[in-house]
């Protein structure tokens, strides 16, 4: 779906401000109550995953075979399910993670302006919870890029800044989407 600038901005900003997170089912509520992790602490590692940490910046859980490179100084990392430079395949996933000093409002507003000015299609968006913190997730499709699809998650940390996670991918299927969301949901900021 394509939106006019004012409609897209209103929808997304309105979602961040006015939409409460969905209520938990009784089973999920019981699990949440049993989980006494402090806010911002990543969940336990799933089988076959490892934690990639950029010291003093963030940690994220990714499949064990994935490759990660990052810069603590730039507060930026690239995580892929492939090694080196090669011609892409439909199974390729590339996740960029960075932390900016912009507030979530500023980061999301800038992103919306970029989406609008480039004419990109947002297939859906919704507020999510990442390690017990409020976040916004967007799905962009049919992009005129090497990877035609993106999932973007914005996690606000008040005046401290915003974490931005962008996964670029080709194959649009439920398994790929679930993996991307699991990776994004594992993000944890490592305060200095």
QUILIN-V711121 format. One record per run of one state. SS is the DSSP state (H for helix, E for strand, L for the rest). FROM is the first residue (numbers start at 1). TO is the last residue. Records with the same first field share a line. If there is no record, write none. Layout:
SS: FROM-TO / FROM-TO
This chain:
L: 1-4 / 19-25 / 35-48 / 55-57 / 64-66 / 72-75 / 81-92 / 101-103 / 119-120 / 131-132 / 142-148 / 157-157 / 161-161 / 170-173 / 186-187 / 190-192
H: 5-18 / 26-34 / 104-118 / 158-160 / 174-185
E: 49-54 / 58-63 / 67-71 / 76-80 / 93-100 / 121-130 / 133-141 / 149-156 / 162-169 / 188-189
